[in-house]
Amino acid sequence: MNISRCRIIAVGKVRKRWVQEGVELYLKRLPGLGITELRDSTRDKEAEAIRQALRPDELPVMLMEQGVALSSIDFAERLQDLGSERLAFVIGGADGLSDALKTSARWQLSLSPLTFPHELARLLLLEQLYRARSILQGSPYHRA
């Protein structure tokens, strides 16, 4: 898994200091991973900003409650199977993603059947990306 071929597109800023510290920790552990922050607005305006932020060569991975829930090992294997694809993990704002964005995704991912604030979703995604890389590298970080 080449983490430099991944980025996160997230609506809204991380305002809680403790979440920001976690985000910074995982970004240090995942050099090359970028985060594009978009301003929160109406769902339609956020959807347009997301569409504009997506690059033509990126496979959009929409994070949503109704997406496919994977174990950490399955997530790592899915990332490995995608090989050299460029991935853009998309986290919507407080009102979620528009229906058009959801249906346009080639991959809909759920971090959990629970609903999280976008700040926590960003931190959870970063941790899972780090865990996936650790699993694929055989690192002791993941102890199943």
MODASUL-V460565 format. One record per residue. PSI is psi in radians with two decimals (* if undefined). NEAR is the number of other ideal C-beta (glycine too) atoms within 10 Angstrom. Layout:
BEGIN
psi:PSI near:NEAR
psi:PSI near:NEAR
END
This chain:
BEGIN
psi:2.12 near:19
psi:1.78 near:14
psi:-0.43 near:18
psi:-0.14 near:11
psi:0.18 near:18
psi:2.63 near:24
psi:2.87 near:21
psi:2.30 near:23
psi:2.06 near:23
psi:2.32 near:26
psi:2.28 near:25
psi:2.80 near:19
psi:2.70 near:12
psi:2.03 near:21
psi:-0.48 near:9
psi:2.21 near:13
psi:-0.74 near:8
psi:-0.56 near:10
psi:-0.74 near:15
psi:-0.68 near:15
psi:-0.71 near:11
psi:-0.76 near:19
psi:-0.81 near:21
psi:-0.68 near:12
psi:-0.87 near:14
psi:-0.56 near:18
psi:-0.61 near:16
psi:-0.64 near:8
psi:-0.28 near:16
psi:1.09 near:17
psi:2.43 near:8
psi:-0.31 near:11
psi:2.23 near:19
psi:2.68 near:13
psi:2.21 near:16
psi:2.04 near:14
psi:2.34 near:15
psi:2.60 near:21
psi:2.40 near:11
psi:2.54 near:18
psi:-2.56 near:15
psi:2.80 near:11
psi:-0.70 near:18
psi:-0.73 near:11
psi:-0.67 near:15
psi:-0.73 near:23
psi:-0.74 near:22
psi:-0.72 near:15
psi:-0.67 near:18
psi:-0.81 near:25
psi:-0.73 near:13
psi:-0.56 near:8
psi:-0.47 near:18
psi:2.35 near:18
psi:2.62 near:10
psi:-0.48 near:5
psi:0.13 near:9
psi:2.43 near:18
psi:2.00 near:16
psi:2.28 near:20
psi:1.84 near:25
psi:2.14 near:25
psi:2.12 near:25
psi:2.63 near:21
psi:-0.63 near:14
psi:0.04 near:11
psi:-3.12 near:16
psi:2.23 near:12
psi:2.23 near:13
psi:2.66 near:17
psi:2.90 near:9
psi:-0.68 near:15
psi:-0.75 near:14
psi:-0.66 near:12
psi:-0.82 near:19
psi:-0.78 near:22
psi:-0.67 near:16
psi:-0.74 near:16
psi:-0.72 near:24
psi:-0.72 near:13
psi:-0.51 near:9
psi:-0.21 near:17
psi:-2.01 near:9
psi:0.13 near:6
psi:2.48 near:16
psi:2.27 near:15
psi:2.45 near:21
psi:1.88 near:20
psi:2.15 near:25
psi:2.15 near:27
psi:2.07 near:27
psi:3.11 near:25
psi:-2.83 near:21
psi:-0.54 near:11
psi:0.10 near:13
psi:-2.98 near:20
psi:2.63 near:23
psi:2.72 near:19
psi:-0.66 near:10
psi:-0.72 near:10
psi:-0.74 near:21
psi:-0.78 near:17
psi:-0.35 near:10
psi:-0.22 near:15
psi:2.43 near:17
psi:-0.31 near:10
psi:2.15 near:16
psi:2.10 near:17
psi:2.39 near:19
psi:2.25 near:15
psi:-0.37 near:21
psi:2.74 near:10
psi:-0.19 near:8
psi:2.76 near:8
psi:2.34 near:11
psi:2.65 near:16
psi:2.65 near:14
psi:-0.55 near:19
psi:-0.78 near:20
psi:-0.63 near:16
psi:-0.70 near:20
psi:-0.80 near:25
psi:-0.75 near:22
psi:-0.73 near:16
psi:-0.79 near:22
psi:-0.76 near:22
psi:-0.72 near:18
psi:-0.60 near:19
psi:-0.72 near:23
psi:-0.75 near:20
psi:-0.74 near:18
psi:-0.79 near:24
psi:-0.71 near:22
psi:-0.72 near:16
psi:-0.82 near:20
psi:-0.48 near:15
psi:-0.10 near:11
psi:0.37 near:8
psi:2.62 near:11
psi:0.00 near:6
psi:-0.76 near:12
psi:2.02 near:17
psi:1.68 near:4
psi:* near:6
END
